[in-house]
Amino acid sequence: MLRAARQIPVFRGSERARDSLLAAGKELDRGHIVCLYPEGHLTTNADLRPGPGKTGAARLACAHPQVPVIPVGLCGPRTGVKHIWHRHTVRLVVGEPVDLSAWAGADDPESFRAATVKIMTAITALAEQARGAGFDPS
């Protein structure tokens, strides 16, 4: 079912880890949309603050500077909380494209980290909007 949905497997921490970014790049080259979570996993922060981000989204964006990076803030039910008798409410706030032109074509870890910070800053601001409250500045 996941392959039919054109999901790209990610093999973190293995020799095949880079394959997912190559596959995502091919999809972008075909004009397809690629959705990913820069954090790489569900947040472990008690207040559900997004992050920290991994550099995969920035690497993909730097290699494909013509493709916009659209941040989305999400607020939904807490992991592990079960509500049997009602539907969960999930709020999404879609932002403007993140300007990563300063790193277009970059191929170094420092650039990837800086671009990741910019992406995660946009996602965090949108997540605050989605939840209707700011995160603790800590």
N, C-alpha and C positions, 0 to 999 in steps of 0.2 A: 504494500500500500504506500509506503514512504517513497519508493522509487517511482511509482505511478504519479505521485504528487511532485516529482522532480526534486525531492529533498537531497541535499548533498551531504554524505556522511563526513564526519570530522573525526580524525584519528589523533587526538591530542597526545603529545608526549611520545610519538612514534616516528619512525622514518617516513611514514606516509602522511604526516601532519600537513605538509605543504600542499598535498594533492587537493585538499578541499578549497584552498584559495585559487589554485589553478583552474579547478572545475567552475568555481564561481566567476572567475575572470572570463572563461569561455561563454558562460551564460550571458554576462554583460556584453560581450562582443556580439552575441546573437541578438541583442536588443531586449533581452529579458530582464525582469526585475529580480533582484536578489535581496532577500530579507535576512538579516542576521542580528543576533544579540551580541553586542561588543563585549559584554561581561563574560560570555561563554558559559554561564550557569545562572541559576536563580540566586538572587542576593541572599547573603547570610546576615545582613544588617538587620537589627531588631526593628528599625523604623522603615524598612524596605527601600532604603536609599539605593539607587543604582550604583553599580561599580564595585570595585575598580574595573576599568576596561582593559581588555587585551588588545594588542596592536593589529589583529587581523583585519578589522574594518578599515583602519587607516592604511594598511599595506595595500588592500584592494583599491581604495580610493586614490592613492598615490599612483598606482599603476594604470588607473583608468580615470584620469582627471576630467574627462568629458562627461562623466556620469555623476549626477548630483547625489549627495548623501542627505537623505531626508530623516531627521531625528523624530522619534516618537516617544512620548512619555506615557507610561502605563501605570494605572492604579487598579488593583483588583483584590480579590480575597487573599488572605494569608495562606501560605502553604500549610497543609495539614489541618486546616479548619474545615470541618464538614457541616454543610447545611443541607439537610435532607429535604425539607419542605418548601424551599424556595430557590429561585435561580440566583446565581452570583451576579453581582454588578461589576462590570469592568469598564473603566474609563480610559480612553485613549485621547491624547492631544498630539496632533501632527504639527510639526514646526516647519519653518522655512528651511531651504537647503543650507547646510553648513558650508561656509566659505573655506575651502582647504587649498585655495590657489597658491598659497605660500609654499606648499609642499608638493605641488604637481610634479610628478616624475621623480620625486625623491626616492632614494634607495638606501637609507641609513637608519639605524635604530633610534637615534635622537629625534629625527624628523617624525618617525612613526609614533614615538611616545608623545610628542608635542601635538600632533594631529589627533591622537587618541584623547588627550586631555580636552581639546576643543570639542570633539564629538560628545564626550561624556558630560561636559559642562552643559551643552545644549539639551541632552537627554534628561539630565537631572532637573533643569529648570522646567522642562515640560512635565516631568513626573510630579513636581511640586504643584503645577497647575492642575494636573489630573486628580491629585489627592486633595486639593483645596487647602493645603497648608505647606509651609516651608519645612525643610529638614533642619535639624539642629546644626549650627555652623561648625560643630566639632569635627 
